[in-house]
Amino acid sequence: MAALIVADISWWLMIPVGVLVAMYGWWSFPGRGGGTTHAVATQLAEADSRSRVIIYWRPGCTYCSALRRRLGSARDDALWVNIWTDPEAAAYVRSVNDGNETVPTVVIEGRAHTNPDAGLVRSHLVSAA
């Protein structure tokens, strides 16, 4: 009888574990988040008289998620580029980070900032809007 109870409890524990695994899989899925490409983002930044902010990110990055959350509604004004879906973007990030794919890398007024403070990014997004 005790073995049946333990087996029954173990089965029920699989449900929350399965949900957590599925959530992590979605969170770290390379195709998540949409965004734009490096080429399009740089063209838009050059063509726009306002100062465009380009944010290079990747799914599963806790620092990228924290930046996105801290930017609040201003995050919609930035151009988000997923380095896992755009090899050219990954190459750019490596070129400005000593060969490392360190994200978030944020380009403000043509200057790259690695893992910048959200306040700095937000101030440029708000002033450009």
C-alpha positions in Angstrom: 0.0 0.0 0.0 2.8 2.4 0.9 4.5 1.8 -2.5 1.3 2.6 -4.3 1.0 5.9 -2.4 4.6 6.9 -3.2 4.2 6.0 -6.8 1.0 8.0 -6.9 2.7 11.1 -5.4 5.7 10.7 -7.8 3.3 10.8 -10.8 1.7 14.0 -9.6 5.1 15.6 -9.1 5.8 15.1 -12.8 3.1 17.6 -13.8 4.7 20.7 -12.3 8.1 19.5 -13.4 6.8 19.0 -17.0 5.3 22.5 -16.9 8.6 24.1 -15.7 10.5 22.2 -18.4 8.1 23.4 -21.1 8.3 27.0 -19.9 12.1 26.9 -19.9 12.0 25.5 -23.4 9.8 28.3 -24.6 11.9 30.9 -22.8 15.2 29.7 -24.3 13.8 28.8 -27.8 16.0 30.6 -30.4 13.1 31.7 -32.6 11.2 33.4 -29.8 10.7 37.1 -29.8 10.6 38.2 -33.4 12.4 41.4 -33.8 14.4 42.5 -36.8 17.8 41.8 -38.5 21.1 43.6 -38.1 21.0 44.9 -41.6 17.4 46.3 -41.3 18.2 47.8 -37.8 21.3 49.6 -39.0 19.5 50.9 -42.1 16.6 52.2 -40.0 19.1 53.8 -37.5 21.0 55.6 -40.2 17.8 56.8 -42.1 15.9 58.0 -39.0 16.8 61.5 -37.8 15.8 60.5 -34.3 18.3 58.5 -32.3 17.4 54.9 -32.8 18.3 52.4 -30.1 19.3 48.9 -31.3 19.3 46.1 -28.7 21.1 42.8 -29.5 19.8 39.9 -27.4 19.2 36.2 -27.3 16.5 34.0 -25.8 17.3 32.6 -22.4 19.5 35.5 -21.4 18.5 36.6 -17.9 20.2 40.0 -18.4 18.3 40.6 -21.6 15.0 39.6 -19.9 15.8 42.0 -17.0 16.6 44.8 -19.4 13.3 44.2 -21.3 11.3 44.2 -18.1 13.0 47.3 -16.7 12.4 49.3 -19.9 8.7 48.9 -19.5 6.6 50.3 -22.3 9.7 52.1 -23.7 11.0 48.8 -24.9 8.6 48.9 -27.9 10.5 51.9 -29.3 13.8 50.0 -29.5 14.9 47.7 -32.4 15.4 44.2 -31.0 17.8 41.9 -32.9 18.1 38.2 -31.9 21.7 37.2 -32.4 20.7 33.5 -32.5 18.6 34.0 -35.7 20.9 36.5 -37.4 24.6 35.5 -38.0 25.5 39.0 -39.1 24.2 40.3 -35.8 26.2 37.8 -33.8 29.3 38.8 -35.8 28.7 42.4 -35.0 28.2 41.7 -31.3 31.5 39.7 -31.3 33.2 42.6 -33.0 32.4 45.1 -30.3 32.8 42.7 -27.3 36.4 41.4 -27.8 35.1 38.3 -29.7 32.4 37.4 -27.1 28.7 37.2 -27.8 27.9 39.2 -24.7 24.3 40.4 -24.6 22.5 42.6 -24.2 24.6 44.8 -26.3 22.8 48.1 -26.9 23.8 50.6 -29.6 22.9 54.2 -28.8 23.8 56.9 -31.2 26.2 54.6 -33.0 28.1 53.6 -29.8 27.9 50.0 -28.4 27.2 49.5 -24.7 27.5 46.1 -23.2 24.9 45.3 -20.5 24.1 48.9 -19.9 22.0 50.3 -17.1 18.3 50.3 -18.0 18.0 54.0 -17.1 20.5 55.0 -19.7 18.6 53.0 -22.4 15.2 54.3 -21.3 16.3 57.9 -21.3 17.4 57.6 -24.9 14.3 55.8 -25.9 12.0 58.4 -24.2 14.0 61.4 -25.7 13.8 59.8 -29.2 10.0 59.3 -29.0 
